[in-house]
């Protein structure tokens, strides 16, 4: 099993999300839970498409961290 980091953003009337390090995988949903479930379906679908097209799967996932700045 592989873990992917997703970013979920408030899009006003719904939520949207994308996968860090896996370009092209996006989804939306009315709730955060719906977005997460949609992502669980979208990622394997995308990876299978990459395999079918002979694209290399990402070998290393990015490291995500935060920084603090004065505001």
C-alpha positions in Angstrom: 0.0 0.0 0.0 1.3 3.5 -0.9 0.4 6.7 0.8 -0.2 9.9 -1.3 -0.5 13.4 0.1 -3.5 15.2 -1.1 -4.4 18.9 -0.8 -8.0 19.8 -0.2 -9.2 23.3 -0.8 -12.5 25.1 -0.2 -13.8 25.9 -3.6 -16.8 27.9 -2.3 -19.8 25.7 -3.1 -17.8 22.5 -2.7 -14.2 21.2 -2.1 -11.5 20.3 -4.6 -8.3 18.3 -4.2 -5.2 17.3 -6.0 -2.3 14.9 -5.3 1.2 16.2 -4.6 3.7 14.5 -6.8 1.1 12.9 -9.1 0.1 15.5 -11.7 -3.3 15.2 -13.3 -5.2 13.7 -10.4 -7.9 16.1 -9.3 -11.4 15.6 -7.8 -14.2 17.5 -6.2 -16.9 16.8 -3.7 -19.6 18.4 -1.5 -17.8 17.4 1.7 -14.2 16.6 2.7 -15.1 13.0 3.2 -16.5 12.8 -0.3 -13.4 14.3 -1.7 -11.2 11.8 0.2 -13.3 8.9 -1.1 -13.3 10.2 -4.6 -9.5 10.5 -4.4 -9.3 6.8 -3.2 -10.9 5.9 -6.5 -9.1 8.5 -8.7 -5.5 7.6 -7.8 -5.6 3.9 -8.7 -7.5 4.8 -11.9 -4.9 7.3 -12.9 -2.0 4.9 -12.1 -3.6 2.2 -14.2 -3.9 4.7 -17.1 -0.2 5.6 -16.7 0.7 1.9 -16.9 -1.4 1.3 -20.0 0.3 4.2 -21.7 3.8 3.1 -20.7 4.4 6.1 -18.5 6.8 5.6 -15.6 5.2 5.6 -12.2 6.6 8.1 -9.6 9.3 6.4 -7.6 9.7 8.8 -4.8 7.0 10.8 -3.2 7.7 14.4 -2.3 8.4 15.5 1.3 5.9 18.0 2.5 6.6 20.4 5.4 5.5 23.8 6.6 7.4 27.0 7.3 6.5 29.8 9.7 6.9 33.4 8.6 6.1 36.7 10.3 2.8 38.2 9.1 
